[in-house]
Each structure stands twice: as C-alpha cells, then as structure tokens.
Amino acid sequence: MKLLSLNLGRATAVPYTDQPDGVTGIDKRPTDGPVRVSAPGPKGIAGSGLAGDTVCHLRHHGGDDQAVYAVAREDLDDWERELGRPLGNGSFGENLTTLGIDVSGARIGERWRIGSDVVLEVSSGRIPCLVFQAHLGEKRWVKRFTQKGAPGAYLRVIEPGEIRAGDAIEVVHRPGHEVTVALQFRAVTTERALLPRLLPAGEALHPEALAQARKYVAEHAG
C-alpha cells in the first residue's frame, strides 16, 4: 500500500462556483513534495491540512475532521472505464491518490501511517456537490457518484509531519466495529434507516454524521 500521488490545489477562478469571489481549489495537481501535514483547525475557519493546498469554500470543506481527502487509484480506474475517459491523479479533488488500500472500505476511526511520521484517522466519506460535478463536466454526476457508493475518505491528522508521493501507507489501527466509510456515506445520503448502525463508531465519526445518527435514533425511539 502506498501514496501514489500527493495533490495540491490553488484558488482558481471558475464560472461554476457560488463563492462570492468566484474561485475554487478543487483542481488538485500532483506535486513531488515533501509537504507538511498538520491539523488545520475548526471547520468554517480553517482549510486544508496540507501546506500549500487551498480550500476556498470553508463552510463545507476543510477543518480538522476533513483535513485530508483520499481516493483510491483503483476507484479512479473503475470510473475511467465507466466514463470512457482518462482521470488523472487528483481528478476528484483528492489530496491523496492511494494504491493498494480500500479507501471506501476503511472503517471509521481507522488510522494510517504514511511515511515515517504522519498518522491520519478516517472520519467520513465525501459528499458530492455541484462544483464537483461542474469540475468533471459530467451530467448527473452528483447522482451517479452517490449511487456508486465509493466516496473516498476524509481524514483528520493525529500525528503531523511530512509526506511525499511514493511513501508507504500502513494501517496501524483498525477499530473492532464494522462501520465503514461506504456504510457511513449511504446512511447520510440515500439510506437514512442505516443511521443507527453508525453509532458503534462513536466519537471517531465526523461530528455532523454522529449528530445525524443520534437525532435519527431519538426521533425513532419507541
């Protein structure tokens, strides 16, 4: 398992964002690194956990629980076959393009060591938005991506440090529960009846997903 590509984005003017300044950082491009990785701070205030990576829409992106976004190269390859077009590393706006690890099958709270220093923890799947759809230029992309159910994973930074393309990825902790990124994604998007099944992941869940699960259980109690 390894980090195939490390991708960073710069604020770029586009016609398809609702940001007041008309810019987005979704267009991530591979870099040789090394890149410093650290916890950025609270969502809504802080952006990416990677130095040199720009997050423009802080209301929905960035912050400690979404510090880093990872997508499996295997999933990009699957989409290439389905879409009939090439998808380079970083095409989905991911910071980390991985090889040999089932990103959407990772368990919430699972921890990965990348290189010698950095430890990241899986928190949630990525919810697609219209900017993502327009960036790819695929009709009905939000629906298609959601139906596929392989969203990639957001990660929080547990131990900071530097990483670079080619670094080994090691799973150093796998929780005993069965709450995967794919399950969490389905529960908060298309199958809300699954929300109670997220609770065994506890505080490792993204706070918004945990709040949704607790609310659902309270509303359906008795």
C-alpha positions in Angstrom: 0.0 0.0 0.0 1.4 3.4 -0.9 0.7 7.0 -1.6 0.7 7.1 -5.4 0.2 10.8 -5.8 0.1 13.8 -3.5 -2.1 16.6 -4.9 -2.5 20.3 -4.1 -4.9 22.9 -5.3 -4.7 26.6 -5.8 -7.5 29.1 -5.8 -8.7 29.3 -9.4 -11.5 31.5 -11.0 -14.3 29.4 -12.5 -17.8 30.2 -13.7 -19.5 27.3 -11.7 -19.0 28.2 -8.0 -21.3 30.1 -5.7 -18.4 31.5 -3.8 -18.6 35.3 -3.8 -15.1 35.7 -5.2 -15.8 33.0 -7.9 -12.9 30.8 -7.0 -12.4 27.1 -6.1 -9.5 24.9 -5.1 -10.9 21.6 -6.4 -8.4 21.4 -9.2 -5.7 19.4 -7.4 -2.4 18.7 -9.2 0.3 16.2 -8.3 3.4 17.5 -6.5 6.7 15.8 -5.7 6.7 17.2 -2.1 7.6 16.8 0.6 4.5 18.5 2.0 3.8 19.4 5.6 0.6 17.8 7.1 -1.0 19.2 10.3 -4.4 19.7 11.9 -5.7 22.9 10.3 -8.2 24.0 13.0 -12.0 24.2 13.2 -14.3 23.8 10.2 -15.6 27.1 8.9 -12.4 28.8 9.9 -9.6 26.6 8.8 -8.9 24.9 5.4 -6.7 22.1 4.3 -4.3 20.0 6.5 -1.7 20.2 3.7 0.6 23.1 3.4 0.2 24.8 0.1 -3.3 23.4 -0.6 -6.1 25.9 -0.9 -9.7 25.3 0.3 -12.0 28.1 -0.8 -15.4 27.1 0.5 -14.8 26.8 4.2 -18.5 26.3 5.1 -18.5 22.8 3.6 -14.8 21.9 3.2 -11.7 21.8 5.3 -11.2 21.8 9.1 -9.8 19.2 11.4 -12.3 16.4 10.6 -11.9 17.0 6.8 -8.2 17.9 6.8 -7.2 15.5 4.1 -9.2 13.8 1.3 -8.1 10.4 -0.1 -9.3 8.5 -3.2 -8.1 5.0 -4.3 -6.5 4.9 -7.8 -8.5 1.7 -8.2 -11.7 3.7 -7.9 -10.5 6.3 -10.4 -9.6 3.4 -12.8 -13.1 2.0 -12.4 -14.6 5.4 -13.3 -12.3 5.7 -16.3 -13.8 2.5 -17.7 -17.3 3.7 -17.0 -16.9 7.2 -18.3 -14.7 6.3 -21.2 -12.1 9.0 -20.5 -8.8 9.3 -18.6 -8.9 10.6 -15.0 -5.5 11.7 -13.7 -4.5 11.6 -10.1 -6.2 14.5 -8.3 -9.2 14.5 -10.7 -11.7 14.1 -7.9 -10.1 17.0 -5.9 -8.3 14.5 -3.7 -5.1 15.3 -1.8 -4.0 11.6 -1.6 -4.3 9.2 -4.5 -3.6 5.8 -2.9 -2.7 2.4 -4.3 -3.5 -1.0 -2.7 -5.8 0.2 0.1 -9.6 0.0 0.0 -10.3 3.6 0.9 -14.2 3.5 0.9 -14.0 0.1 2.8 -11.9 1.6 5.5 -13.5 1.7 9.0 -14.4 5.0 10.7 -11.6 5.6 13.2 -9.1 3.5 11.2 -5.6 5.0 11.4 -3.0 5.1 8.6 0.7 5.8 9.0 2.1 7.5 5.8 5.8 7.6 5.5 7.7 7.7 8.8 5.9 10.5 10.7 2.3 11.2 9.7 -0.7 9.4 11.2 -4.2 10.1 9.8 -7.6 8.9 11.0 -10.6 8.1 8.8 -13.6 10.3 9.7 -16.2 10.1 6.9 -16.9 9.8 3.2 -17.0 12.8 0.8 -20.4 14.2 -0.1 -20.5 15.3 -3.8 -21.5 18.8 -4.7 -22.4 20.8 -7.9 -18.9 22.3 -8.0 -17.5 18.7 -8.2 -20.0 17.9 -11.0 -19.1 21.0 -13.0 -15.4 20.4 -12.5 -15.7 17.0 -14.0 -18.1 18.1 -16.7 -20.3 15.0 -16.3 -24.1 15.3 -16.4 -25.9 13.9 -13.4 -22.5 13.4 -11.7 -23.8 14.0 -8.2 -26.4 11.3 -8.5 -24.1 8.9 -10.3 -21.3 9.4 -7.7 -23.7 8.9 -4.9 -25.2 5.7 -6.4 -21.7 4.2 -6.8 -21.2 4.5 -3.1 -17.4 4.7 -3.2 -16.8 8.2 -2.0 -13.3 8.1 -0.8 -12.4 9.2 2.7 -11.8 12.4 4.7 -9.2 12.1 7.3 -8.1 14.0 10.4 -4.5 14.5 11.4 -3.4 12.6 14.5 0.4 12.9 14.2 1.7 15.7 12.0 4.8 15.6 9.8 5.9 15.5 6.1 4.7 13.2 3.4 5.6 12.8 -0.3 4.4 10.7 -3.3 5.7 7.2 -3.0 5.5 6.9 0.8 4.3 3.6 2.2 0.8 3.5 3.8 0.4 1.2 6.8 -2.9 0.6 8.7 -1.7 0.9 12.3 -5.2 0.7 13.9 -8.4 -0.9 12.8 -11.4 -0.5 15.1 -13.4 -3.5 16.2 -16.7 -2.2 14.8 -18.0 -2.7 11.2 -18.8 0.9 10.4 -17.0 1.6 7.1 -16.8 4.8 5.0 -19.2 3.3 2.5 -21.8 2.5 5.2 -21.5 6.0 6.7 -21.9 7.5 3.2 -25.0 5.5 2.4 -26.5 6.3 5.8 -26.2 10.1 5.4 -27.2 10.2 1.7 -29.6 7.6 0.4 -30.4 5.1 3.2 -31.1 7.1 6.4 -32.5 4.0 8.1 -28.9 2.9 8.4 -28.0 5.8 10.6 -28.3 3.8 13.9 -25.7 1.4 12.6 -23.2 4.3 12.7 -23.2 4.7 16.5 -20.7 2.0 17.3 -18.1 4.2 15.7 -18.7 6.8 18.4 -16.6 9.9 18.5 -14.5 8.8 15.6 -17.4 9.7 13.3 -17.4 13.1 11.7 -19.3 15.2 14.2 -22.1 16.0 11.7 -22.6 12.3 10.9 -22.7 11.5 14.6 -25.3 14.2 15.3 -27.4 12.9 12.4 -27.3 9.4 13.8 -28.2 10.4 17.3 -31.0 12.6 16.1 -32.5 9.8 14.0 -32.3 7.4 16.9 -34.0 9.9 19.2 -36.8 10.6 16.7 -37.5 6.9 16.2 -37.2 5.8 19.8 -40.1 3.7 21.0 
